[in-house]
Amino acid sequence: MSDWAEALRLALTIAGLAVITVLTRAFFMLPERELPMPGWLREGLRYAPLAALMAVVAPEVVMSQGQLIDTWRDPRLFAAAAGAGWFFWRRGILGTIVVGSAVMVGLRAGLGW
């Protein structure tokens, strides 16, 4: 394939992805009135961000290189526990991040884990 054909194909792909992205994100803003939604769906969607976050974070905490961690001497376990403890004690997101990061860095630098 020539360079021009490849560049055209790439440009069409990017334009197509842009159109799909705009349409799917604007889908709920285009109608003039609010779309009817059952109460059970509205209630369920309240938990969607938490579920998505857990789907990303949980594997990072308990897996390494695609395998479950096989030792308790992993700083991610202690950092996650410390961060969760801070959050349940103080209910602050910034503190949770700072405490979890401090424990992780402390265990990696201090104990060499």
HELIX and SHEET records of a PDB file:
HELIX    1   1 ASP A    3  ALA A   26  1                                  24    
HELIX    2   2 GLY A   39  LEU A   45  1                                   7    
HELIX    3   3 ALA A   48  VAL A   62  1                                  15    
HELIX    4   4 PRO A   75  ARG A   90  1                                  16    
HELIX    5   5 ILE A   93  GLY A  110  1                                  18    
SHEET    1   A 2 MET A  63  SER A  64  0                                        
SHEET    2   A 2 GLN A  67  LEU A  68 -1                                        
END                                                                             
